[in-house]
């Protein structure tokens, strides 16, 4: 019985010990390790996810699922970088070596935290012989969600962490993550590059697809912020959960595909999704296309891929570009792959059995062999071939930079101390050295900026297909963050990128020049209508927010125009046909007046010239010459002097002309006046030169006051489409007084001349004076309403025409009949002929007067004695006067 009890207790003890051993084994973290003076931790997403079916409430590790070749390549890149540094003389100078302990985060935050806890435990292990050297720095993790969680733990110990692919902007906040660094730029720079690319091609209506989490949400926030500042609107935002196998992911992808089809105007989609989710989305798009009976074109888009999947082999292997459309990917700057390729070659040469403790590589071999059943040699060759396909220079370069930064910081710390003893170097000392100093990789120097980032810009790649396989084309453009610009790699890539310019991704049709955007009701400024620019407004570019105003003084534009037109400067030009005609008449008037003057000077002693006024006729002809010259000043571009001179010259010259005609009229009335009393009065008042001087002086005084107080000036009339250069009369009252004064003189001439209209026919000045003054008065009476109601370039021509009519009226009525007698009726231009007509008129007039007097006497009126001698004497006086 005792033996039974003893056996039972031993059995229970063994079970307990077995359970403890199993628990210990479960809690330990497996992964490749390497001994060294200083140990680096590595966290890589070798598996894509974890199995999250919850079967127990007890804490336990979730099994990792779906090994990912890209994560395995990154892990191998760290191993190669550590081995390369150990072979270099860099660490030999301080007598230290680097070791590593690499763990798998399985793209899961909880698993990544377990790995971090394991690294921290090594730092606090009481027995260094059993635990080994502490972890002084960590390389990882892959995605931002993992890195944020890890950074919070490592910050407690100030263990430096360098990520090779986590790009969330929040990690640049050194107040929250002082120990976090990375060898790549943060997402703010990537989204800025994307926005710059969209702006380059005029894509203003885009969709955004992200994977939920810190990385996706941060990228979305920065992209939307920067896009709105550049006039780019987000047509839709699709957020897909991270858990690839959950039902929520399937429904989210279904809804995302439906949203893409419902927004055909959004021909460009920016994606920050995981590679696997992009494959699922492509498959769902294709399924909905087939179920809906749509054509292949309806599915095609321009996909702007973030660094998360821009070089993913799994995406390339599972999509067809003929269906997908175009893919433009942003990748980090890349380096030389020769060292890593040599490492893969050594791995292939070592064979299947030489994997050491690299459980992930062993799993990779097993997975390949299970699907195809290769032999050992074929298996290793296939494995290395697959690894090469998933090798991306940017990823390898980022990992190598992280290891080099740690190694050179370690050399800086250990240069003056012995670092072989564990605990000699503290993690924060290594962190400080990395912050303060530059490090080199392949003869190039690098340094972390104030945010702990290394921003080298981005390479833009363009996917292409050869019909069977998709290839990521070499870099087609480079993005430079310091000036937010792109440079194309070569001419052929420029042509390929230019082919994308025909793709339109806008909410509304572009407004062409001559139109402006009129925002419609809705949340997006990118959705608008096009409104035609009104007159005197223009737009000279596409999609302008508003029409620009033309300079109202010098420019104009019709409706819907793309530029302003200069206003034509108009004036009564010398080249105007009508002006040429009027100038010709003015010039002919000057010439004719001069010729008549010369003829009258030659014939000054003849009766006709004497009857025409003698010296006064020369004054009239001179005034007409000046008046014709003043008419010429109404033509041409006006200036201040011209505006002042033309009215004054005409006013004074024509006043002189009419004053002389008035004197001639009075002279004729005096010569043929039979009333002795009236005759004596007229003889006393008749002072020709004094009358002319007084009349002209009054007009000159009016003109002087006009010029002094409010003189004419040149000005520009701003019309809707033209600029009219014209003369402003200054004071229209003074202008009216000047013309009215001449009209009064002309009217007096007309009245006086009308009374003498029955004088001898051949020498009847009064009849011609009557007609010329009547013509003047009528023309100027018509001028007033026409001048008031007329505007524009031909307004000066109106006054010019009236002036010429007045000038030619006097010339034709006063002088041409005399010239006709002088030239063609010379027999009438003699004293004998003149006296004969005069006596005939006098006898006729005497008979009429005698009959009148006799009649009056018969009526009992006292009549003076009539003597023939008195009448004869009076006729002699007429002859002498005329």
PEFEN-V922394 format. One record per run of one state. SS is the DSSP state (H for helix, E for strand, L for the rest). FROM is the first residue (numbers start at 0). TO is the last residue. Records with the same first field share a line. If there is no record, write none. Layout:
BEGIN
SS=FROM-TO / FROM-TO
END
This chain:
BEGIN
L=0-0 / 27-31 / 34-36 / 44-45 / 50-62 / 67-67 / 87-87 / 92-96 / 104-107 / 123-126 / 131-133 / 139-142 / 157-158 / 163-167 / 172-178 / 182-185 / 201-203 / 211-212 / 229-231 / 240-245 / 262-266 / 272-273 / 291-294 / 298-299 / 305-311 / 318-319 / 332-336 / 350-357 / 372-374 / 389-391 / 414-425 / 436-437 / 441-442 / 446-456 / 465-468 / 472-475 / 480-483 / 488-489 / 502-513 / 519-526 / 532-535 / 538-546 / 549-553 / 556-559 / 561-563 / 566-566 / 570-575 / 602-605 / 611-613 / 632-638 / 671-674 / 685-686 / 710-711 / 718-720 / 728-730 / 755-759 / 763-763 / 789-793 / 824-824 / 828-829 / 858-866 / 881-881
H=1-26 / 68-86 / 88-91 / 108-122 / 127-130 / 143-156 / 168-171 / 186-200 / 213-228 / 246-261 / 274-290 / 295-297 / 312-317 / 320-323 / 337-349 / 358-371 / 375-388 / 392-413 / 426-435 / 490-501 / 576-601 / 606-610 / 614-631 / 639-670 / 675-684 / 687-709 / 731-754 / 760-762 / 764-788 / 794-823 / 825-827 / 830-857 / 867-880
E=32-33 / 37-43 / 46-49 / 63-66 / 97-103 / 134-138 / 159-162 / 179-181 / 204-210 / 232-239 / 267-271 / 300-304 / 324-331 / 438-440 / 443-445 / 457-464 / 469-471 / 476-479 / 484-487 / 514-518 / 527-531 / 536-537 / 547-548 / 554-555 / 560-560 / 564-565 / 567-569 / 712-717 / 721-727
END
